[in-house]
Amino acid sequence: MPTEWAQPGAWHLVLTDIRELPVPADGQLGPWRPSPDLVQQVFQQLPGIRP
């Protein structure tokens, strides 16, 4: 049964296991490259995404 906000024929994701990453990342305009320290912190939180 579609919900009131659903659009016919569109995919809608339901996120059930959301965790905030404890890393600082203020919003910036234009292209942004994370610092090596920030990348390392993310990999510590999400080891399965290492390239």
C-alpha positions as CSV (number, residue, x, y, z in Angstrom):
1,M,0.0,0.0,0.0
2,P,1.6,3.3,-1.1
3,T,1.9,6.1,1.5
4,E,0.6,9.6,0.9
5,W,4.1,10.9,0.0
6,A,4.9,8.2,-2.5
7,Q,5.0,9.0,-6.2
8,P,3.7,6.3,-8.6
9,G,6.6,4.6,-10.4
10,A,9.3,6.2,-8.2
11,W,11.7,4.4,-5.9
12,H,11.6,5.5,-2.2
13,L,14.2,4.3,0.2
14,V,13.4,3.6,3.9
15,L,16.5,3.9,6.1
16,T,16.3,1.8,9.2
17,D,19.8,1.7,10.7
18,I,21.1,5.3,10.6
19,R,24.2,6.2,12.5
20,E,25.8,9.6,12.6
21,L,29.6,9.6,11.9
22,P,31.5,11.5,14.6
23,V,33.6,13.4,12.1
24,P,33.7,17.2,11.5
25,A,32.7,18.3,8.1
26,D,31.3,21.8,7.8
27,G,29.4,22.7,4.6
28,Q,31.4,24.4,1.9
29,L,30.8,25.8,-1.5
30,G,32.4,24.3,-4.6
31,P,34.4,21.1,-4.8
32,W,35.6,19.7,-1.5
33,R,38.3,17.1,-0.8
34,P,38.3,15.6,2.6
35,S,41.5,15.7,4.6
36,P,43.4,12.4,5.0
37,D,42.6,12.5,8.7
38,L,38.9,12.8,8.0
39,V,39.1,9.9,5.4
40,Q,40.8,7.7,8.1
41,Q,38.1,8.5,10.6
42,V,35.4,7.5,8.1
43,F,37.2,4.2,7.3
44,Q,37.4,3.5,11.0
45,Q,33.6,3.8,11.2
46,L,32.9,2.0,7.9
47,P,35.7,-0.5,7.3
48,G,33.7,-2.3,4.6
49,I,34.0,0.7,2.1
50,R,37.8,0.7,1.8
51,P,38.9,0.9,-1.9
